[in-house]
């Protein structure tokens, strides 16, 4: 979800009046909500109380009642596509391979160099000038004890080495090398 925040940032740059809502799994809503580009966060407990087809249908009904104009689908799972296909929304944007999502606009899943760029790519279906290099922004909550730590640098990057996906695991050595290079450029590094 954090990687996709570049999409929210670029959408707000191109359309400052846009109101951005994120649908996330429980446990990440606080992090996603700390982005100044996200106006609302809704959770979907797809592995718990909202699992199965009945959970998908109930969440689709809830989302449809909120009257969204546009839906961006970045996750190609069957469950995500089933949910997207059931949400009543005029514009649904995703990738060409998402055959079961009921998309109105689909972009080729190519032409990107990293996951950040891939997350922004669907925006080009309606904004061809979308900048794929837009990076997400997260503002940490003000915690008096941590304030001196977070604000000691002008730029801070957060690294999250853990992942459930093997393709997203770099290994400790690569993260360590990246952290050293960033520190040498006077960029603060936070590892979560």
TIRO-2110 file (N, C-alpha, C; in Angstrom, 1 decimal):
// TIRO-2110
0.8, -1.2, 0.0, N, 1, A
0.0, 0.0, 0.0, CA, 1, A
0.9, 1.3, 0.0, C, 1, A
2.0, 1.2, 0.7, N, 2, A
2.8, 2.4, 0.8, CA, 2, A
3.4, 2.8, -0.6, C, 2, A
3.8, 1.8, -1.4, N, 3, A
4.3, 2.1, -2.7, CA, 3, A
3.3, 2.8, -3.6, C, 3, A
2.0, 2.5, -3.4, N, 4, A
1.0, 3.1, -4.2, CA, 4, A
0.7, 4.5, -3.8, C, 4, A
1.2, 5.0, -2.7, N, 5, A
0.9, 6.4, -2.4, CA, 5, A
1.4, 7.4, -3.4, C, 5, A
2.4, 7.0, -4.2, N, 6, A
2.8, 7.9, -5.3, CA, 6, A
1.7, 8.2, -6.2, C, 6, A
0.8, 7.3, -6.4, N, 7, A
-0.4, 7.5, -7.3, CA, 7, A
-1.3, 8.6, -6.6, C, 7, A
-1.5, 8.6, -5.3, N, 8, A
-2.3, 9.6, -4.7, CA, 8, A
-1.7, 10.9, -4.8, C, 8, A
-0.4, 11.0, -4.6, N, 9, A
0.4, 12.2, -4.7, CA, 9, A
0.3, 12.9, -6.0, C, 9, A
0.5, 12.0, -7.1, N, 10, A
0.4, 12.5, -8.4, CA, 10, A
-1.0, 12.9, -8.8, C, 10, A
-2.0, 12.2, -8.4, N, 11, A
-3.4, 12.6, -8.7, CA, 11, A
-3.7, 13.9, -8.0, C, 11, A
-3.3, 14.2, -6.8, N, 12, A
-3.5, 15.5, -6.2, CA, 12, A
-2.8, 16.6, -6.9, C, 12, A
-1.6, 16.3, -7.4, N, 13, A
-0.9, 17.3, -8.2, CA, 13, A
-1.6, 17.7, -9.5, C, 13, A
-2.1, 16.7, -10.1, N, 14, A
-2.8, 16.9, -11.4, CA, 14, A
-4.3, 17.4, -11.2, C, 14, A
-4.9, 17.1, -10.1, N, 15, A
-6.2, 17.5, -9.8, CA, 15, A
-6.3, 17.8, -8.3, C, 15, A
-5.9, 19.0, -7.9, N, 16, A
-5.9, 19.4, -6.4, CA, 16, A
-7.3, 19.2, -5.7, C, 16, A
-8.4, 19.2, -6.5, N, 17, A
-9.7, 19.0, -5.8, CA, 17, A
-10.0, 17.6, -5.6, C, 17, A
-9.2, 16.7, -6.1, N, 18, A
-9.5, 15.2, -5.9, CA, 18, A
-9.5, 14.8, -4.5, C, 18, A
-10.5, 14.0, -4.1, N, 19, A
-10.5, 13.4, -2.8, CA, 19, A
-10.2, 12.0, -2.9, C, 19, A
-9.1, 11.6, -2.2, N, 20, A
-8.5, 10.2, -2.3, CA, 20, A
-8.9, 9.4, -1.1, C, 20, A
-9.5, 8.2, -1.4, N, 21, A
-9.8, 7.2, -0.3, CA, 21, A
-9.0, 6.0, -0.6, C, 21, A
-8.4, 5.4, 0.4, N, 22, A
-7.7, 4.1, 0.3, CA, 22, A
-8.5, 3.0, 0.9, C, 22, A
-8.5, 1.8, 0.3, N, 23, A
-9.0, 0.6, 0.9, CA, 23, A
-7.8, -0.3, 1.2, C, 23, A
-7.6, -0.6, 2.5, N, 24, A
-6.4, -1.3, 3.0, CA, 24, A
-6.8, -2.4, 4.0, C, 24, A
-5.9, -3.3, 4.2, N, 25, A
-6.1, -4.3, 5.2, CA, 25, A
-5.9, -3.7, 6.6, C, 25, A
-6.5, -4.3, 7.6, N, 26, A
-6.3, -3.8, 9.0, CA, 26, A
-4.9, -3.8, 9.4, C, 26, A
-4.5, -2.8, 10.1, N, 27, A
-3.1, -2.7, 10.6, CA, 27, A
-2.2, -1.7, 9.8, C, 27, A
-2.7, -1.3, 8.6, N, 28, A
-1.9, -0.3, 7.9, CA, 28, A
-2.6, 1.0, 7.7, C, 28, A
-3.8, 1.1, 8.2, N, 29, A
-4.6, 2.3, 8.0, CA, 29, A
-3.9, 3.6, 8.6, C, 29, A
-3.2, 3.4, 9.7, N, 30, A
-2.6, 4.6, 10.4, CA, 30, A
-1.4, 5.1, 9.5, C, 30, A
-0.6, 4.2, 8.9, N, 31, A
0.5, 4.6, 8.0, CA, 31, A
0.0, 5.3, 6.8, C, 31, A
-1.0, 4.7, 6.1, N, 32, A
-1.6, 5.2, 4.9, CA, 32, A
-2.3, 6.6, 5.2, C, 32, A
-3.0, 6.6, 6.3, N, 33, A
-3.6, 7.9, 6.7, CA, 33, A
-2.7, 9.0, 7.1, C, 33, A
-1.4, 8.7, 7.3, N, 34, A
-0.5, 9.7, 7.6, CA, 34, A
0.1, 10.4, 6.3, C, 34, A
-0.4, 10.0, 5.2, N, 35, A
0.0, 10.7, 3.9, CA, 35, A
-0.9, 11.9, 3.8, C, 35, A
-0.4, 13.1, 3.5, N, 36, A
-1.2, 14.3, 3.2, CA, 36, A
-2.0, 14.2, 2.0, C, 36, A
-1.7, 13.2, 1.1, N, 37, A
-2.5, 13.0, -0.1, CA, 37, A
-3.6, 12.0, 0.0, C, 37, A
-3.9, 11.5, 1.2, N, 38, A
-5.0, 10.6, 1.4, CA, 38, A
-6.0, 11.3, 2.4, C, 38, A
-7.2, 11.3, 1.9, N, 39, A
-8.3, 12.0, 2.7, CA, 39, A
-9.1, 11.0, 3.6, C, 39, A
-9.1, 9.8, 3.2, N, 40, A
-9.9, 8.8, 4.0, CA, 40, A
-9.3, 7.4, 3.8, C, 40, A
-9.4, 6.6, 4.9, N, 41, A
-8.9, 5.2, 4.8, CA, 41, A
-10.0, 4.3, 5.3, C, 41, A
-10.3, 3.3, 4.5, N, 42, A
-11.3, 2.3, 4.8, CA, 42, A
-10.6, 1.0, 4.9, C, 42, A
-10.9, 0.2, 5.9, N, 43, A
-10.3, -1.1, 6.0, CA, 43, A
-11.1, -2.2, 5.4, C, 43, A
-10.5, -3.3, 5.0, N, 44, A
-11.1, -4.5, 4.4, CA, 44, A
-10.4, -5.7, 5.0, C, 44, A
-11.1, -6.3, 6.0, N, 45, A
-10.5, -7.5, 6.7, CA, 45, A
-10.7, -8.7, 5.9, C, 45, A
-10.0, -8.8, 4.7, N, 46, A
-10.2, -9.9, 3.7, CA, 46, A
-9.9, -11.3, 4.2, C, 46, A
-9.0, -11.3, 5.3, N, 47, A
-8.6, -12.6, 5.8, CA, 47, A
-9.4, -12.9, 7.2, C, 47, A
-10.2, -12.0, 7.6, N, 48, A
-10.8, -12.2, 8.9, CA, 48, A
-12.3, -12.1, 8.8, C, 48, A
-12.9, -11.1, 9.4, N, 49, A
-14.4, -11.0, 9.5, CA, 49, A
-15.0, -10.7, 8.1, C, 49, A
-14.3, -10.2, 7.1, N, 50, A
-14.9, -9.9, 5.8, CA, 50, A
-14.4, -10.9, 4.7, C, 50, A
-13.9, -12.1, 5.1, N, 51, A
-13.4, -13.0, 4.2, CA, 51, A
-14.5, -13.7, 3.4, C, 51, A
-14.2, -14.2, 2.2, N, 52, A
-15.1, -15.0, 1.4, CA, 52, A
-15.9, -14.0, 0.5, C, 52, A
-16.8, -14.7, -0.3, N, 53, A
-17.6, -14.0, -1.2, CA, 53, A
-18.6, -13.0, -0.5, C, 53, A
-19.1, -13.4, 0.6, N, 54, A
-20.1, -12.6, 1.3, CA, 54, A
-19.4, -11.3, 1.8, C, 54, A
-18.1, -11.4, 2.2, N, 55, A
-17.3, -10.3, 2.6, CA, 55, A
-17.1, -9.3, 1.5, C, 55, A
-16.8, -9.9, 0.3, N, 56, A
-16.5, -9.1, -0.9, CA, 56, A
-17.8, -8.3, -1.3, C, 56, A
-18.9, -9.0, -1.2, N, 57, A
-20.2, -8.4, -1.6, CA, 57, A
-20.6, -7.3, -0.6, C, 57, A
-20.4, -7.6, 0.6, N, 58, A
-20.7, -6.6, 1.7, CA, 58, A
-19.8, -5.3, 1.5, C, 58, A
-18.6, -5.5, 1.3, N, 59, A
-17.6, -4.4, 1.1, CA, 59, A
-18.0, -3.6, -0.2, C, 59, A
-18.3, -4.3, -1.2, N, 60, A
-18.7, -3.7, -2.5, CA, 60, A
-19.9, -2.8, -2.3, C, 60, A
-20.9, -3.3, -1.5, N, 61, A
-22.1, -2.5, -1.3, CA, 61, A
-21.7, -1.3, -0.5, C, 61, A
-20.9, -1.4, 0.6, N, 62, A
-20.5, -0.3, 1.4, CA, 62, A
-19.8, 0.8, 0.5, C, 62, A
-18.8, 0.3, -0.3, N, 63, A
-18.1, 1.3, -1.2, CA, 63, A
-19.0, 1.9, -2.2, C, 63, A
-19.9, 1.2, -2.8, N, 64, A
-20.9, 1.7, -3.7, CA, 64, A
-21.7, 2.8, -3.1, C, 64, A
-22.1, 2.6, -1.9, N, 65, A
-22.9, 3.6, -1.2, CA, 65, A
-22.2, 5.0, -1.0, C, 65, A
-20.9, 4.9, -1.0, N, 66, A
-20.1, 6.1, -0.8, CA, 66, A
-20.0, 7.0, -2.1, C, 66, A
-20.4, 6.4, -3.2, N, 67, A
-20.5, 7.2, -4.4, CA, 67, A
-19.2, 7.7, -5.0, C, 67, A
-18.3, 6.8, -5.1, N, 68, A
-17.0, 7.2, -5.7, CA, 68, A
-17.1, 7.4, -7.2, C, 68, A
-16.4, 8.4, -7.8, N, 69, A
-16.4, 8.6, -9.2, CA, 69, A
-15.4, 7.7, -9.9, C, 69, A
-14.4, 7.3, -9.3, N, 70, A
-13.3, 6.6, -9.9, CA, 70, A
-12.7, 5.6, -9.0, C, 70, A
-12.2, 4.5, -9.6, N, 71, A
-11.6, 3.4, -8.8, CA, 71, A
-10.3, 3.0, -9.5, C, 71, A
-9.2, 3.0, -8.8, N, 72, A
-7.9, 2.5, -9.3, CA, 72, A
-7.7, 1.2, -8.7, C, 72, A
-7.5, 0.2, -9.5, N, 73, A
-7.2, -1.2, -9.1, CA, 73, A
-5.7, -1.5, -9.4, C, 73, A
-4.9, -1.7, -8.4, N, 74, A
-3.5, -2.0, -8.6, CA, 74, A
-3.1, -3.4, -8.3, C, 74, A
-4.0, -4.1, -7.6, N, 75, A
-3.7, -5.5, -7.2, CA, 75, A
-4.6, -6.5, -8.0, C, 75, A
-3.9, -7.4, -8.6, N, 76, A
-4.6, -8.3, -9.6, CA, 76, A
-5.2, -9.6, -9.1, C, 76, A
-5.2, -9.7, -7.8, N, 77, A
-5.8, -10.9, -7.2, CA, 77, A
-7.3, -11.1, -7.6, C, 77, A
-7.7, -12.3, -7.6, N, 78, A
-9.1, -12.6, -8.0, CA, 78, A
-10.1, -11.9, -7.0, C, 78, A
-9.7, -11.9, -5.7, N, 79, A
-10.6, -11.2, -4.7, CA, 79, A
-10.7, -9.7, -5.1, C, 79, A
-9.5, -9.1, -5.4, N, 80, A
-9.5, -7.6, -5.7, CA, 80, A
-10.3, -7.3, -6.9, C, 80, A
-10.2, -8.2, -7.9, N, 81, A
-11.0, -8.0, -9.2, CA, 81, A
-12.4, -8.2, -8.9, C, 81, A
-12.8, -9.2, -8.1, N, 82, A
-14.2, -9.5, -7.8, CA, 82, A
-14.8, -8.3, -7.1, C, 82, A
-14.0, -7.7, -6.1, N, 83, A
-14.5, -6.6, -5.4, CA, 83, A
-14.7, -5.4, -6.4, C, 83, A
-13.7, -5.1, -7.2, N, 84, A
-13.8, -4.0, -8.2, CA, 84, A
-15.0, -4.2, -9.1, C, 84, A
-15.2, -5.4, -9.6, N, 85, A
-16.3, -5.6, -10.5, CA, 85, A
-17.7, -5.4, -9.9, C, 85, A
-17.8, -5.5, -8.5, N, 86, A
-19.1, -5.3, -7.8, CA, 86, A
-19.3, -3.8, -7.3, C, 86, A
-18.3, -3.0, -7.3, N, 87, A
-18.4, -1.6, -6.9, CA, 87, A
-19.0, -0.8, -8.0, C, 87, A
-20.1, -0.1, -7.7, N, 88, A
-20.7, 0.8, -8.7, CA, 88, A
-19.9, 2.1, -8.8, C, 88, A
-19.3, 2.3, -9.9, N, 89, A
-18.4, 3.4, -10.1, CA, 89, A
-18.3, 3.7, -11.6, C, 89, A
-18.4, 4.9, -12.0, N, 90, A
-18.4, 5.2, -13.5, CA, 90, A
-17.0, 4.9, -14.1, C, 90, A
-15.9, 5.1, -13.5, N, 91, A
-14.6, 4.9, -14.0, CA, 91, A
-13.8, 3.9, -13.2, C, 91, A
-13.4, 2.9, -13.8, N, 92, A
-12.6, 1.9, -13.1, CA, 92, A
-11.3, 1.6, -14.0, C, 92, A
-10.1, 1.9, -13.3, N, 93, A
-8.9, 1.9, -14.1, CA, 93, A
-7.9, 0.8, -13.4, C, 93, A
-7.3, 0.1, -14.3, N, 94, A
-6.3, -0.9, -13.8, CA, 94, A
-5.4, -1.4, -15.0, C, 94, A
-5.0, -2.6, -14.9, N, 95, A
-4.1, -3.1, -15.9, CA, 95, A
-4.8, -4.1, -16.8, C, 95, A
-4.3, -4.2, -18.1, N, 96, A
-4.9, -5.0, -19.1, CA, 96, A
-5.2, -6.5, -18.6, C, 96, A
-4.4, -7.0, -17.8, N, 97, A
-4.5, -8.4, -17.4, CA, 97, A
-5.6, -8.6, -16.4, C, 97, A
-6.3, -7.6, -15.9, N, 98, A
-7.3, -7.7, -14.9, CA, 98, A
-8.7, -7.9, -15.6, C, 98, A
-8.8, -9.1, -16.2, N, 99, A
-10.0, -9.4, -17.1, CA, 99, A
-11.3, -9.5, -16.3, C, 99, A
-11.2, -9.7, -15.0, N, 100, A
-12.4, -9.9, -14.2, CA, 100, A
-12.9, -8.7, -13.4, C, 100, A
-12.2, -7.6, -13.6, N, 101, A
-12.5, -6.4, -12.7, CA, 101, A
-13.5, -5.5, -13.2, C, 101, A
-14.0, -5.7, -14.5, N, 102, A
-15.0, -4.7, -15.0, CA, 102, A
-14.4, -3.4, -15.3, C, 102, A
-13.2, -3.3, -15.7, N, 103, A
-12.5, -2.0, -15.9, CA, 103, A
-13.1, -1.2, -17.1, C, 103, A
-13.1, 0.1, -17.0, N, 104, A
-13.5, 1.0, -18.1, CA, 104, A
-12.3, 1.4, -18.8, C, 104, A
-11.1, 1.4, -18.1, N, 105, A
-9.9, 1.8, -18.7, CA, 105, A
-8.8, 0.9, -18.3, C, 105, A
-8.0, 0.4, -19.2, N, 106, A
-6.9, -0.5, -18.8, CA, 106, A
-5.6, -0.1, -19.5, C, 106, A
-4.5, -0.1, -18.8, N, 107, A
-3.2, 0.2, -19.3, CA, 107, A
-2.4, -1.0, -19.4, C, 107, A
-1.4, -1.0, -20.3, N, 108, A
-0.5, -2.1, -20.4, CA, 108, A
0.4, -2.1, -19.1, C, 108, A
0.7, -3.3, -18.6, N, 109, A
1.6, -3.4, -17.4, CA, 109, A
3.0, -3.5, -17.9, C, 109, A
3.5, -2.4, -18.5, N, 110, A
4.8, -2.3, -19.0, CA, 110, A
5.3, -0.8, -19.1, C, 110, A
6.5, -0.6, -19.3, N, 111, A
7.0, 0.8, -19.4, CA, 111, A
7.4, 1.4, -18.1, C, 111, A
7.5, 0.6, -17.1, N, 112, A
7.8, 1.1, -15.7, CA, 112, A
9.2, 0.5, -15.3, C, 112, A
9.9, 1.2, -14.5, N, 113, A
11.2, 0.8, -14.0, CA, 113, A
11.2, 0.2, -12.6, C, 113, A
10.2, 0.6, -11.8, N, 114, A
10.2, 0.1, -10.4, CA, 114, A
8.7, 0.1, -10.0, C, 114, A
8.5, -0.4, -8.8, N, 115, A
7.1, -0.6, -8.3, CA, 115, A
6.4, 0.7, -8.1, C, 115, A
7.2, 1.8, -7.7, N, 116, A
6.6, 3.1, -7.6, CA, 116, A
6.0, 3.6, -8.9, C, 116, A
6.7, 3.4, -10.0, N, 117, A
6.3, 3.9, -11.3, CA, 117, A
5.1, 3.0, -11.7, C, 117, A
5.1, 1.7, -11.4, N, 118, A
4.0, 0.9, -11.8, CA, 118, A
2.7, 1.3, -11.1, C, 118, A
2.8, 1.7, -9.9, N, 119, A
1.6, 2.1, -9.1, CA, 119, A
1.0, 3.4, -9.7, C, 119, A
1.8, 4.2, -10.3, N, 120, A
1.2, 5.5, -10.9, CA, 120, A
0.7, 5.3, -12.3, C, 120, A
1.3, 4.3, -13.0, N, 121, A
1.0, 4.0, -14.4, CA, 121, A
-0.5, 4.1, -14.8, C, 121, A
-1.4, 3.5, -14.0, N, 122, A
-2.9, 3.5, -14.4, CA, 122, A
-3.4, 5.0, -14.5, C, 122, A
-2.8, 5.9, -13.8, N, 123, A
-3.3, 7.3, -13.8, CA, 123, A
-3.1, 7.8, -15.3, C, 123, A
-2.2, 7.3, -16.0, N, 124, A
-2.0, 7.8, -17.4, CA, 124, A
-3.2, 7.5, -18.3, C, 124, A
-4.1, 6.6, -17.9, N, 125, A
-5.3, 6.3, -18.6, CA, 125, A
-6.2, 7.6, -18.8, C, 125, A
-6.1, 8.5, -17.7, N, 126, A
-6.9, 9.7, -17.8, CA, 126, A
-6.1, 11.0, -17.8, C, 126, A
-4.8, 10.8, -17.3, N, 127, A
-3.9, 11.9, -17.3, CA, 127, A
-2.6, 11.4, -18.0, C, 127, A
-2.5, 11.5, -19.4, N, 128, A
-1.3, 11.0, -20.1, CA, 128, A
0.0, 11.7, -19.6, C, 128, A
-0.1, 12.9, -19.0, N, 129, A
1.1, 13.6, -18.6, CA, 129, A
1.5, 13.2, -17.2, C, 129, A
0.9, 12.2, -16.6, N, 130, A
1.2, 11.8, -15.2, CA, 130, A
2.7, 11.5, -15.1, C, 130, A
3.3, 12.0, -14.1, N, 131, A
4.8, 11.8, -13.9, CA, 131, A
5.0, 10.5, -13.0, C, 131, A
5.6, 9.5, -13.7, N, 132, A
5.8, 8.2, -13.0, CA, 132, A
6.8, 8.3, -11.9, C, 132, A
7.5, 9.4, -11.8, N, 133, A
8.6, 9.5, -10.8, CA, 133, A
8.1, 10.1, -9.5, C, 133, A
6.8, 10.4, -9.4, N, 134, A
6.3, 11.0, -8.1, CA, 134, A
6.4, 10.0, -7.0, C, 134, A
7.0, 10.4, -5.9, N, 135, A
7.2, 9.6, -4.8, CA, 135, A
6.2, 9.8, -3.7, C, 135, A
5.8, 8.8, -2.9, N, 136, A
4.9, 9.0, -1.8, CA, 136, A
5.4, 9.9, -0.7, C, 136, A
4.5, 10.5, 0.0, N, 137, A
4.9, 11.3, 1.1, CA, 137, A
4.1, 10.8, 2.4, C, 137, A
4.8, 10.6, 3.4, N, 138, A
4.1, 10.2, 4.7, CA, 138, A
4.7, 11.2, 5.8, C, 138, A
3.8, 11.8, 6.5, N, 139, A
4.1, 12.7, 7.6, CA, 139, A
4.0, 11.9, 8.9, C, 139, A
5.1, 11.7, 9.6, N, 140, A
4.9, 10.9, 10.9, CA, 140, A
4.1, 11.7, 11.9, C, 140, A
3.4, 11.0, 12.8, N, 141, A
2.6, 11.7, 13.8, CA, 141, A
3.6, 12.4, 14.8, C, 141, A
3.1, 13.5, 15.4, N, 142, A
4.0, 14.2, 16.3, CA, 142, A
4.0, 13.4, 17.7, C, 142, A
5.1, 12.9, 18.0, N, 143, A
5.3, 12.2, 19.2, CA, 143, A
6.5, 12.9, 19.9, C, 143, A
6.2, 13.7, 21.0, N, 144, A
7.3, 14.5, 21.5, CA, 144, A
8.6, 13.8, 21.7, C, 144, A
8.6, 12.6, 22.1, N, 145, A
9.9, 11.8, 22.3, CA, 145, A
10.6, 11.6, 21.0, C, 145, A
9.9, 11.4, 19.9, N, 146, A
10.5, 11.1, 18.6, CA, 146, A
10.8, 12.4, 17.8, C, 146, A
10.2, 13.5, 18.1, N, 147, A
10.3, 14.7, 17.3, CA, 147, A
11.7, 15.0, 16.9, C, 147, A
12.7, 15.1, 17.9, N, 148, A
14.0, 15.4, 17.5, CA, 148, A
14.6, 14.4, 16.5, C, 148, A
14.2, 13.2, 16.6, N, 149, A
14.8, 12.1, 15.7, CA, 149, A
14.3, 12.4, 14.3, C, 149, A
13.0, 12.5, 14.1, N, 150, A
12.4, 12.7, 12.8, CA, 150, A
12.8, 14.0, 12.1, C, 150, A
13.0, 15.0, 12.8, N, 151, A
13.2, 16.3, 12.2, CA, 151, A
14.7, 16.7, 12.2, C, 151, A
15.6, 15.8, 12.4, N, 152, A
17.0, 16.2, 12.4, CA, 152, A
17.6, 16.3, 11.0, C, 152, A
16.9, 15.7, 10.0, N, 153, A
17.3, 15.7, 8.6, CA, 153, A
16.3, 16.5, 7.8, C, 153, A
16.7, 17.0, 6.7, N, 154, A
15.7, 17.7, 5.8, CA, 154, A
14.9, 16.6, 5.0, C, 154, A
15.6, 15.5, 4.7, N, 155, A
15.0, 14.4, 4.0, CA, 155, A
15.1, 13.1, 4.8, C, 155, A
14.1, 12.3, 4.8, N, 156, A
14.1, 11.1, 5.5, CA, 156, A
13.5, 10.0, 4.6, C, 156, A
14.1, 8.9, 4.5, N, 157, A
13.5, 7.7, 3.8, CA, 157, A
13.3, 6.6, 4.8, C, 157, A
12.2, 6.0, 4.6, N, 158, A
11.9, 4.8, 5.5, CA, 158, A
12.0, 3.5, 4.6, C, 158, A
12.8, 2.6, 5.2, N, 159, A
13.0, 1.3, 4.5, CA, 159, A
12.2, 0.2, 5.3, C, 159, A
11.5, -0.6, 4.5, N, 160, A
10.8, -1.7, 5.2, CA, 160, A
11.3, -3.0, 4.6, C, 160, A
12.3, -3.6, 5.2, N, 161, A
12.9, -4.8, 4.6, CA, 161, A
12.1, -6.0, 4.6, C, 161, A
11.1, -6.1, 5.4, N, 162, A
10.3, -7.4, 5.5, CA, 162, A
9.2, -7.4, 4.4, C, 162, A
8.8, -8.6, 4.0, N, 163, A
7.7, -8.7, 3.0, CA, 163, A
7.3, -10.2, 3.0, C, 163, A
6.0, -10.4, 2.7, N, 164, A
5.5, -11.7, 2.6, CA, 164, A
5.9, -12.3, 1.2, C, 164, A
6.2, -11.4, 0.2, N, 165, A
6.5, -11.8, -1.1, CA, 165, A
8.0, -12.0, -1.4, C, 165, A
8.4, -13.1, -1.9, N, 166, A
9.8, -13.4, -2.1, CA, 166, A
10.4, -12.4, -3.1, C, 166, A
9.6, -12.0, -4.1, N, 167, A
10.1, -11.1, -5.1, CA, 167, A
10.4, -9.7, -4.5, C, 167, A
9.9, -9.4, -3.3, N, 168, A
10.1, -8.1, -2.7, CA, 168, A
11.2, -8.1, -1.7, C, 168, A
11.8, -9.3, -1.4, N, 169, A
12.8, -9.4, -0.4, CA, 169, A
14.2, -9.2, -1.0, C, 169, A
14.9, -8.1, -0.6, N, 170, A
16.2, -7.8, -1.1, CA, 170, A
17.3, -8.5, -0.4, C, 170, A
17.1, -8.7, 0.9, N, 171, A
18.1, -9.2, 1.8, CA, 171, A
18.7, -8.1, 2.6, C, 171, A
19.2, -8.4, 3.8, N, 172, A
19.7, -7.4, 4.7, CA, 172, A
20.9, -6.7, 4.1, C, 172, A
21.8, -7.4, 3.4, N, 173, A
23.0, -6.8, 2.9, CA, 173, A
22.7, -5.6, 1.9, C, 173, A
21.7, -5.8, 1.1, N, 174, A
21.3, -4.8, 0.1, CA, 174, A
20.7, -3.6, 0.8, C, 174, A
19.9, -3.9, 1.8, N, 175, A
19.3, -2.8, 2.5, CA, 175, A
20.3, -2.0, 3.3, C, 175, A
21.3, -2.7, 3.8, N, 176, A
22.4, -2.0, 4.6, CA, 176, A
23.2, -1.1, 3.6, C, 176, A
23.5, -1.6, 2.4, N, 177, A
24.3, -0.9, 1.5, CA, 177, A
23.5, 0.4, 1.0, C, 177, A
22.2, 0.2, 0.8, N, 178, A
21.4, 1.4, 0.4, CA, 178, A
21.3, 2.4, 1.6, C, 178, A
21.2, 1.9, 2.8, N, 179, A
21.1, 2.8, 4.0, CA, 179, A
22.4, 3.6, 4.1, C, 179, A
23.6, 3.0, 3.8, N, 180, A
24.9, 3.6, 3.9, CA, 180, A
25.0, 4.7, 2.8, C, 180, A
24.5, 4.4, 1.6, N, 181, A
24.6, 5.4, 0.5, CA, 181, A
23.7, 6.6, 0.8, C, 181, A
22.5, 6.3, 1.3, N, 182, A
21.6, 7.4, 1.7, CA, 182, A
22.1, 8.3, 2.8, C, 182, A
22.7, 7.7, 3.8, N, 183, A
23.3, 8.4, 4.9, CA, 183, A
24.5, 9.3, 4.4, C, 183, A
25.2, 8.8, 3.5, N, 184, A
26.4, 9.5, 2.9, CA, 184, A
25.9, 10.8, 2.2, C, 184, A
24.6, 10.8, 1.8, N, 185, A
24.0, 11.9, 1.1, CA, 185, A
23.2, 12.8, 2.1, C, 185, A
23.4, 12.6, 3.4, N, 186, A
22.8, 13.3, 4.4, CA, 186, A
21.2, 13.1, 4.4, C, 186, A
20.8, 11.9, 4.0, N, 187, A
19.4, 11.6, 4.1, CA, 187, A
19.2, 10.7, 5.2, C, 187, A
18.2, 11.0, 6.1, N, 188, A
17.9, 10.2, 7.3, CA, 188, A
17.3, 8.9, 6.8, C, 188, A
17.7, 7.8, 7.5, N, 189, A
17.2, 6.5, 7.2, CA, 189, A
16.5, 5.9, 8.4, C, 189, A
15.2, 5.5, 8.2, N, 190, A
14.5, 4.8, 9.3, CA, 190, A
14.1, 3.4, 8.8, C, 190, A
14.4, 2.4, 9.5, N, 191, A
14.1, 1.1, 9.1, CA, 191, A
13.0, 0.6, 10.0, C, 191, A
11.9, 0.1, 9.3, N, 192, A
10.7, -0.4, 10.1, CA, 192, A
10.6, -1.8, 9.9, C, 192, A
END
